[in-house]
Amino acid sequence: MKYIIIIISIISLYSCTSNNKIVEQKSQPGLFSRDSSKGVTITDFMNRGSQSEKFYVNSFLWRATLDVLSFAPFQSTDAFGGIIVTEWYKKNNKQIKFTALIKSRDLRSEGINIKAYIKNNKNEISEDLVLSRKIEDLILTKARVLRIQNKLK
């Protein structure tokens, strides 16, 4: 037993002393660096893409949606994500809420999706597909008019 303890002690002492040289590695620059040759600068990161690539939705659809839904107060808007949500708007005995999703950079009929929610006196909520389609048509017509006016300028 004495020899086993001596052997383990010698091995552990030998492993503590090392003849290996420590090689110092140069640190690599991080993602953001002041020297653009060593990494990506913050200005490069923030300004990637051209001006047209900064907006992910069609501007005519966005402006037309804001204009058509302006009768109801907005709960939230996200120009980059193309989402508009209105507050509950009271009309007669019903409350109406709209959500708009602009899905395209192009002015297309499939580029916008409107959902109209109706809340009755019993607080039951249902989706009104007819009203949703009418609002979509109004927005598409307004967007086309805005595009034509923009070309004439």
Secondary structure, 3 states (H helix, E strand, C coil): CHHHHHHHHHHHHHHHCCCCCCCCCCCCCCCECCCCCCCECHHHHHCCCCHHHCCCCCHHHHHHHHHHHHHCCEEEEECCCCEEEECCEEECCEEEEEEEEECCCCCCHHHEEEEEEEECCCCCEEECHHHHHHHHHHHHHHHHHHHHHHHHC
